[in-house]
Amino acid sequence: MTVVVNGERRELHDETTVADVVRTLVDAERGVAVALDGEVVRRGEWDARSVPDGSRVEVLTAMQGG
């Protein structure tokens, strides 16, 4: 299946979850927020929330700096 992750098209397995997508992008899950088709997905739902074909996923990480 094809989804758009942070603006980039990606081919993923049919049973991919939000947690799977996050793990492909970042090493730690602290300071990470995820939106699936414009809706924020709570961290407690990541493992159970499937990513449908054609979805848009945005994974944002907190950055420190000044």
N, C-alpha and C positions, 0 to 999 in steps of 0.2 A: 504494500500500500504506500501511497505517497502523501506526505504531510509537509507543511512548511514550519520549520523550527527557526525562530529568530530571523525570519526573512529568507531562509535558505531551504530549498526543496531537499527532502531526504526520503529515502526508501526505508521503511520499517516493517517489522513482522506484523502480522495481523493481530496478534494478542498483545501488542505493546501498551504499557501503562504509562501514566505521567511519571511515575518513579523511574521507569526504564529510560525515558527521555532525559530526565535530570541527570542520571548516572552517566550518560554518554557525554554530557557537557561539563560537569564539574565534579571534583573529587569529594568535596564535603557538601553536605546539604544545609549547613548553617548559613544564614543570611541569604537564602534563596527564596524567590517568589515565582509562582507559575500561573500563567493565564492560558486557558484552553478556549479558543474561539471567543476571546474577549472576556471570559468569566474567570475570576480568580479561583484557583483550586486550593483548598486548605491542605496543609501538609499531611494531616491525618487521612486524607482521601487519596493521596498519590498512588498507593499500591493497588487500590480497588478501582481507580478511574481509568477506563480504557480510552485510548486515543483513536477516534474514528478516522477512516480514510478521508483525505481532503481537509483535515483540520489544520488550524493555525495554532501553534504553540509558542508562547513567549516565555523564556526562562531568564529571569533577572537576578543578578547577584549584587549584594551590597558591597560598596567599595569605600575604603577609608582614605582620606587624603585632605589636602588643604590648599 
